[in-house]
């Protein structure tokens, strides 16, 4: 049985009305979802601001640990943190970078936030630092021949420049002869690009591990020629050598003037052991030594003077 033309037209008209109503409903739902979402965002932001500004989450204390060289006040100033600000507003990564970029002595730093529940809830910030250790002074070769007091720079065991242009009336660290510009211009800091300093620091490191008794006596290291490193040790009555059998011989250099040692980089460790043995033997025999050439394997020259 077929439908009349009027009936078909009526059904089509009704379908179009239903489609328009359905479209309006969907639009209303979308508008409501947008309003609810925006309201939720605004509500969250208000809640966030309320939490941040809450008196319960204010920083009540800042602790610094691990520093022996850098003053705590310097670290706090570099961190730019203050009591009373919100613990939630602190970006620990940003604070760590602030400290490292302002304080050369800081090698590593970690900043932690925590909440403490004690008569309320308040914030606390912990700053942990690992310091670079001063290892040697640096002097340009030209300054060694001047009559005026030399200007030094201070570096750590990796050749990182800790301080520039300092005056030292008493030398607390070995002095490395070299051009400090080769370290300062090394933006990515690769000690291999400064071979004179690399060799000198390697020698100082081996002295510390092999013949630590010599460390306090070293006053000059010239490694501009890595195959002919010149090590100068000053007369120091406080330096002692241990022969490995619990016997300590004091005043090693009380019989000597300043001692000059020449070593090649490729055999630093072996040469230092030979030097230690020679010094012990000379002290037992009550003989002075001013110059030791330990550059070559199987050949060790000891004398009273050194001409280069």
C-alpha positions as CSV (number, residue, x, y, z in Angstrom):
1,X,0.0,0.0,0.0
2,X,1.5,3.3,-1.0
3,X,1.7,6.6,0.8
4,X,0.0,9.7,-0.5
5,X,2.1,12.7,-1.6
6,X,0.8,14.8,1.4
7,X,1.9,12.1,3.8
8,X,5.4,11.9,2.4
9,X,5.7,15.6,2.6
10,X,4.6,15.6,6.2
11,X,7.1,13.0,7.2
12,X,9.9,14.9,5.5
13,X,9.0,18.1,7.3
14,X,8.9,16.4,10.7
15,X,12.3,14.8,10.0
16,X,13.8,18.2,9.3
17,X,12.3,19.7,12.4
18,X,13.8,16.7,14.5
19,X,17.2,17.2,12.9
20,X,17.1,21.0,13.7
21,X,16.1,20.2,17.3
22,X,18.8,17.5,17.6
23,X,21.4,20.0,16.3
24,X,20.3,22.6,18.8
25,X,20.6,20.1,21.7
26,X,24.1,19.2,20.6
27,X,25.1,22.9,20.5
28,X,23.6,23.5,23.9
29,X,25.5,20.5,25.3
30,X,28.8,21.8,23.8
31,X,28.2,25.3,25.2
32,X,27.5,23.8,28.6
33,X,30.7,21.7,28.4
34,X,32.8,24.7,27.5
35,X,31.3,26.7,30.3
36,X,31.9,23.9,32.8
37,X,35.5,23.4,31.6
38,X,36.3,27.1,31.7
39,X,34.7,27.3,35.1
40,X,36.8,24.3,36.3
41,X,40.0,25.9,35.0
42,X,39.2,29.2,36.8
43,X,38.3,27.3,39.9
44,X,41.5,25.3,39.8
45,X,43.5,28.5,39.3
46,X,41.8,30.1,42.2
47,X,42.4,27.0,44.3
48,X,46.0,27.0,43.2
49,X,46.5,30.6,44.1
50,X,44.8,29.9,47.5
51,X,47.1,27.0,48.2
52,X,50.2,29.0,47.1
53,X,49.3,32.0,49.2
54,X,48.2,29.9,52.2
55,X,50.1,30.7,55.4
56,X,50.4,27.0,56.0
57,X,52.8,26.5,53.0
58,X,55.2,29.4,53.6
59,X,58.9,28.7,53.8
60,X,59.9,28.7,57.5
61,X,63.5,27.5,57.1
62,X,66.3,27.0,54.6
63,X,69.3,24.7,55.4
64,X,72.6,24.5,53.5
65,X,74.8,21.4,53.8
66,X,78.1,20.3,52.3
67,X,79.9,23.7,52.1
68,X,83.2,24.2,53.8
69,X,84.8,26.8,51.6
70,X,81.8,28.9,50.5
71,X,79.9,30.8,53.2
72,X,76.3,29.8,53.8
73,X,75.2,33.4,53.3
74,X,76.8,33.4,49.8
75,X,74.8,30.3,48.8
76,X,71.6,31.7,50.2
77,X,72.1,35.0,48.3
78,X,72.8,33.1,45.1
79,X,69.7,31.0,45.5
80,X,67.5,34.1,45.9
81,X,65.2,32.4,48.4
82,X,63.6,34.0,51.4
83,X,61.6,32.9,54.3
84,X,57.9,33.6,54.1
85,X,57.5,32.9,50.3
86,X,55.5,30.0,49.2
87,X,57.1,26.6,49.0
88,X,55.0,25.8,45.9
89,X,56.4,28.6,43.9
90,X,60.0,27.3,44.0
91,X,61.4,25.9,40.8
92,X,64.3,23.7,42.2
93,X,66.0,23.3,38.8
94,X,66.0,27.1,38.4
95,X,67.5,27.6,41.8
96,X,70.2,25.0,41.2
97,X,71.2,26.8,38.1
98,X,71.3,30.1,39.8
99,X,73.7,28.8,42.4
100,X,76.0,27.0,40.0
101,X,76.3,30.0,37.6
102,X,77.1,32.5,40.4
103,X,79.5,30.4,42.6
104,X,82.5,28.9,40.9
105,X,83.4,26.8,43.9
106,X,80.1,24.8,43.5
107,X,80.6,21.6,41.5
108,X,77.2,20.1,42.1
109,X,74.1,21.3,43.9
110,X,70.7,19.8,44.7
111,X,67.7,21.7,46.0
112,X,64.8,19.9,47.7
113,X,61.5,21.1,49.0
114,X,59.6,19.4,51.8
115,X,56.6,20.0,54.0
116,X,56.7,19.7,57.8
117,X,53.7,19.1,59.9
118,X,54.3,20.7,63.3
119,X,51.6,23.0,64.7
120,X,50.4,23.4,61.1
121,X,52.0,22.7,57.8
122,X,54.9,24.8,56.6
123,X,57.6,24.5,54.0
124,X,61.4,23.9,54.3
125,X,64.1,24.0,51.6
126,X,67.3,21.9,51.8
127,X,70.3,22.9,49.7
128,X,73.1,20.3,49.3
129,X,76.3,21.4,47.6
130,X,79.5,19.6,46.5
131,X,82.4,22.0,46.3
132,X,85.4,22.0,43.9
133,X,88.6,21.5,45.8
134,X,91.5,24.0,45.1
135,X,94.5,22.1,43.8
136,X,97.0,24.4,42.3
137,X,97.9,28.0,41.5
138,X,98.7,29.1,37.9
139,X,101.2,31.7,36.9
140,X,102.1,32.9,33.4
141,X,105.8,32.3,32.5
142,X,106.5,36.0,31.9
143,X,105.7,36.8,35.5
144,X,108.4,34.5,36.9
145,X,111.1,36.9,35.6
146,X,109.5,40.0,36.9
147,X,110.6,41.7,40.1
148,X,107.0,42.5,41.2
149,X,104.9,40.0,43.0
150,X,103.3,37.5,40.6
151,X,99.5,37.4,40.0
152,X,98.1,33.9,40.3
153,X,94.9,32.1,39.4
154,X,93.5,29.2,41.4
155,X,92.2,26.0,39.8
156,X,90.8,22.7,40.9
157,X,92.0,19.2,40.1
158,X,90.2,19.3,36.7
159,X,91.7,22.6,35.7
160,X,88.5,24.6,36.4
161,X,89.4,28.2,37.2
162,X,88.1,29.0,40.7
163,X,89.6,32.5,41.1
164,X,91.4,34.9,38.8
165,X,94.1,37.5,39.6
166,X,94.9,36.7,43.2
167,X,98.0,37.6,45.2
168,X,99.6,35.1,47.5
169,X,102.2,36.1,50.0
170,X,102.4,32.4,51.1
171,X,101.8,29.7,48.6
172,X,99.4,27.1,49.9
173,X,99.2,25.1,46.7
174,X,101.7,24.0,44.0
175,X,102.2,26.6,41.3
176,X,101.7,25.5,37.7
177,X,103.5,27.4,35.0
178,X,101.2,28.1,32.0
179,X,98.9,30.5,30.2
180,X,95.7,30.8,32.1
181,X,93.9,32.0,29.0
182,X,93.9,28.5,27.6
183,X,91.6,27.5,30.5
184,X,89.5,30.6,30.5
185,X,88.8,30.4,26.8
186,X,87.7,26.8,27.0
187,X,84.0,27.4,27.0
188,X,83.0,23.7,27.0
189,X,85.8,23.0,29.4
190,X,87.9,20.1,28.1
191,X,91.2,19.8,30.0
192,X,92.6,17.8,27.1
193,X,92.7,21.0,25.1
194,X,95.2,22.4,27.6
195,X,97.9,19.7,27.6
196,X,100.4,21.6,29.9
197,X,97.8,21.8,32.6
198,X,96.6,18.3,32.0
199,X,100.1,16.9,32.5
200,X,100.8,19.1,35.5
201,X,97.6,18.1,37.3
202,X,98.2,14.4,36.5
203,X,101.6,14.7,38.1
204,X,100.1,16.4,41.2
205,X,97.5,13.7,41.4
206,X,100.1,10.9,41.2
207,X,102.2,12.6,43.9
208,X,99.2,12.7,46.1
209,X,98.6,8.9,45.6
210,X,102.2,7.7,45.3
211,X,104.4,10.0,47.4
212,X,102.0,12.2,49.4
213,X,104.9,13.3,51.6
214,X,106.1,15.4,48.8
215,X,102.8,17.2,48.2
216,X,103.3,19.9,50.8
217,X,106.8,20.6,49.5
218,X,106.0,21.2,45.8
219,X,106.1,24.8,44.9
220,X,106.4,24.7,41.1
221,X,105.4,22.4,38.3
222,X,106.4,23.3,34.7
223,X,104.8,20.9,32.3
224,X,104.8,23.0,29.1
225,X,106.9,20.1,27.7
226,X,105.1,17.0,28.8
227,X,108.2,14.8,28.1
228,X,110.3,17.0,30.4
229,X,108.2,18.1,33.3
230,X,110.1,20.1,35.9
231,X,109.0,19.6,39.5
232,X,110.6,21.9,42.2
233,X,110.3,20.9,45.9
234,X,111.3,23.4,48.5
235,X,113.3,22.9,51.7
236,X,110.8,22.0,54.3
237,X,111.6,20.6,57.7
238,X,108.0,19.4,58.2
239,X,108.1,17.0,55.2
240,X,108.6,13.3,56.1
241,X,109.0,10.1,54.1
242,X,107.8,6.7,55.2
243,X,109.8,3.7,54.1
244,X,106.8,1.4,54.4
245,X,108.0,-0.3,57.6
246,X,106.4,2.1,60.0
247,X,109.7,4.1,60.1
248,X,109.3,7.8,59.5
249,X,112.4,9.9,58.6
250,X,111.8,13.5,59.5
251,X,113.3,16.6,58.0
252,X,114.0,15.0,54.7
253,X,115.2,18.2,53.1
254,X,117.0,19.6,56.2
255,X,120.3,18.6,54.4
256,X,119.2,19.9,51.0
257,X,118.5,23.1,49.2
258,X,115.5,23.2,47.0
259,X,115.1,20.0,45.1
260,X,114.5,19.8,41.3
261,X,113.0,16.7,39.8
262,X,112.6,16.1,36.0
263,X,110.0,13.5,34.9
264,X,108.4,12.4,31.6
265,X,104.7,12.2,31.5
266,X,104.5,8.7,30.1
267,X,106.2,7.3,33.3
268,X,105.1,9.6,36.1
269,X,104.1,6.9,38.5
270,X,107.3,4.8,38.1
271,X,109.5,7.8,38.3
272,X,108.0,9.1,41.5
273,X,108.5,5.7,43.2
274,X,112.2,5.8,42.2
275,X,112.5,9.3,43.5
276,X,111.0,8.3,46.8
277,X,113.5,5.4,47.1
278,X,116.5,7.7,46.3
279,X,115.5,10.3,48.9
280,X,115.2,7.6,51.6
281,X,118.6,6.2,50.7
282,X,120.2,9.6,50.7
283,X,118.8,10.5,54.1
284,X,120.1,7.2,55.5
285,X,123.6,7.9,54.1
286,X,123.4,11.5,55.3
287,X,123.9,12.8,51.8
288,X,122.2,15.8,50.2
289,X,120.6,15.8,46.8
290,X,119.6,18.8,44.8
291,X,118.6,17.4,41.4
292,X,117.0,14.1,40.2
293,X,116.5,13.3,36.6
294,X,113.9,10.4,36.4
295,X,112.8,10.9,32.8
296,X,114.1,7.7,31.4
297,X,113.4,4.1,32.4
298,X,116.3,2.2,34.0
299,X,118.3,5.4,34.3
300,X,118.2,7.8,37.3
301,X,120.6,10.6,37.7
302,X,121.2,12.4,41.0
303,X,123.3,15.5,41.3
304,X,123.8,18.8,43.2
305,X,123.0,21.1,40.3
306,X,120.8,21.3,37.3
307,X,121.5,23.0,34.1
308,X,118.9,23.0,31.3
